[in-house]
Structure formats: structure tokens, C-alpha cells
Amino acid sequence: MKSFIRKLSLFLNAFLLMNILFLGKEIYLYYTGDTCKNKLILIGIIAISVFILGGLLGLIPICSKPKTTSIQCKVIHKENATGTYYFGYFSLFVLLFFSFDLSDIISLILFFVLFVALAFVYCRNDLVYINPTILLLGKRIYNIKVERNDKTETVLALTNTTIDIGKKYKFYFSSYEFTICEEVIEDTSHITPSV
């Protein structure tokens, strides 16, 4: 259950910016629209506010280190995981949501059904790398192949730094959706000590 709540908060975090913009649109329509439609818009505003709060909870795993010790690993291969899917995310999800009018009961139902379906797909497939909030926080997500304990392992790494192949970094491996990667570890093996 804890894993599901974590995945759901990461899903809501992925839609945080969209939901904030959507909330602004709906609040504007609430105050300028017809009073008989305001009840439906108010339901939408409350639901979107709950989604935003859940998205803010998703910042906790993104901005904190796992409670594990770091392991130094050499990066063998890297691939930008977010860049591959970012424009697909933007065009499919964000633009689609702005076409909804929550003052119409059918649109309100469709919005919730689509949002639940997206949450199911996102959580089921661990699509944590499709998250513009992470990019706005100055972080990057890479698929990285590392040397760890004389073996190679591929991890989804969340980092604030640019990853270079062949360098060593601190990795905080976790059993969750991603691993935290931190600063480069200086390679001092080529420096001769002064006598």
C-alpha cells in the first residue's frame, strides 16, 4: 500500500503544473460564469485542489535522499530518460486537459475517468521519468548503466548534476522507482603524492 501511495503521489506530482494552471482557469470560470453551472465547477475546483495537494506530497521522494548509504559507482552508459518522452507527454496530456469544461457534467465525468486511467497506466508502468516538475526543479532523469560490485546494473537515476560517462558518482540505491545520484567523485589515482 505504501508503494502505491508513493507512485500515486509521483503521478500527481507529474501533473502538478498542469493542475495549477487548470485550477486557475476553473476559478476564473467559477467567478465569471453562470450561477447554475457553478456547482459543477466548484466540484472540479475541489478535486483539482486535492490533486495539487497530492502532487505537493510527491515532492518529498523527489527532493529527499533515501535512508541508505551512498555507493560509489562508475558510469558506463547514460541516456536521458525524460527527453525521449517529454513532448509526447506535453502534447497528449497537457493540451488535452485544457479542452475540458468542468461546467458540463459529461466533461466532468470524462475528466475524472481519463485522470484515473492515466494514473493507473502511470503507476502500473513506473513512468516516473515523465515528470516536468522534476525538470522545473533543475533535476534530470537518466537511464544509467553503472559498475557496482564487479557487475553492471542499469538504474533510473535522479540527479542535479550532468552525468559524464567514465566518471564515478555517489549513488543512493533504493527499492523504489528511481535512484538518487550525486556529485562526481574525483579520481585521484593518476596524481602522484608529493614527498
N, C-alpha and C positions, 0 to 999 in steps of 0.2 A: 504494500500500500504506500509506503514511504517513497519508493522508486516511482510509482505512478504520479504521486503529488509533485515530485521533483520534475518529472517530464512535463506535466501539465503546466507548472509554473514557468518552465522554459518555453513552452509553446505560447503561453500568454505574453511572455516577455518578447518573443519574436514579433508579436503584433502590437507591441506597446505604442510605438509611434503612430501606427495606423489608427488604433483605438482612441488615442488622444485627439487626433485630427477629426475622427468620426464623431467623437463626443462633442467637440466644438461645433461641428455642423448641426448636430441634433439639438444642442442647447439653443443655437440661433433659430432653428425652425420652431422650437418649442415657444420661444418668446415672440415670434413674428407670425406664427401660423394660426389656423382656425382652432377655436377652443374645443370643438368636438373631437379633433384629432390629437389634442394634447395628451390625453390619457395614454394612447399607444406610444407616442414619442417619449413620454415620461417612463414607461416600462423599459423602452430601449435605452434611455439615459442611465437608468439604474443598473441594467445588465452590463452596459459598456463600462460603467464605473467599477463594477465588480471585476470585470476582465482586466481593467487597468491596475487595480489593487493586486490581483494575481500576477500580473506582469511585473510589478514592482518587487514582489517576492522572488521572482525569477532572477533578480539582480544578485541575490545572496550567493548562489553557487557560481555565478559568473565572476563576481568581484572578490571572492574569498578563496584562500588556498585550502586544499583538502588537509585533513588532520593526519597527514602521513609525512614521513621524512623524504627529503629530496634525494634523487639518484642522478648521478652524472652520466649522461649518455651522449654518444657521438651521433650526429645526424647524417644518415647515408643518402636519404632522398626526401624531397618535400614537394607538396602540391597544394596550392591554395584551394581549400575546400569551399570557401564562401563564394569566391569569384565565379566559379563554374555555374552556380545556381542563382546568383543574385538577381539577374534581370528576369529570369523566369519567375522568380518569387514576386518581384515588383509588378510585372505586368499581369500575372494571374491573380494574385491575392489582393493587392492594394487597390488597383483600379476597379476591380470587381466590386469591392465593398462600398466604394463611393457611389455606386449606381443604386444602392438600396435606399428606399424611402420608408423609414420606420413608422410613418403615419398611416401606412396601409397594412392591414392585418396579414395579408398574404406575404408581403415583403418582410414583415417582422418574423413570421414563421420561417420563411426561406433563409433569412439571415442566420437564425439560430440553428437550423438544420445544417446549413453549409459550414458554420463555425464548428459545430460538434463533429461533422465529418472530417474537417481539416485537422481538428485536434486528435481524432482517432488515428489518422494517417501519420501525422507528425510524431505522436508518441509511440506508435507501433513500430515505426521505422527509424527511430532515433535521429530525426532530421535536425538536430541541434545546430548544425552548421548553416542552416538557412535562418539567419537572425540578424537583421540590420541594426538592432540595438547594440549588439556586440561591436559592430563596426563604428557606430557613433561614440562608443566608449573608448575608441582608439585601440581596440584589440583586433587580433587576426585569428583565423582558424585555419590550421594546416593539417593535411594528412601527412604524417611524418613517419619515415622508416628509421628506426634507431638501433644501435648496437647496445644490447642490455644483457648482462650476464653471459657473454660469449654467444648470444643468439641475436637474430634480428627480429624486430617486432614493429608492427605498424600501429600507430596511435593517432587519434584525433586530438590535436593539441591546441589549446587556447593560450595565446601569448600577447604580450605588449611589445615584443621586440621583433625585428626582422630576423628570420631564420636563415642561416647560411649552411650549405652542405659542407661537411667535413669538420665542423666545429662542435665543441661539447657545450651542452646546456644543462641546467638543473631541471629535472622533470619531477613533478609530483603526481605519480601514478595513482589513479583512483578506480574504483569499480563502477563508476558512473559513466556518463556519456562521453566525457572528454577528460583529458589530462592537462594539467597546468604546466606550462614551460616558461622558465625564467631566464635571467641573464646568461650571457655566454661565459663559459669558464675558460680563463686564459690558459693556453697551452705553454707551459714553461719548460718543456723537455728539451727544446733547442737552445736554451740560454745556458751558457756555461757560468758556474758560480765564480765570483771574484775571490781571489786569495789574499 
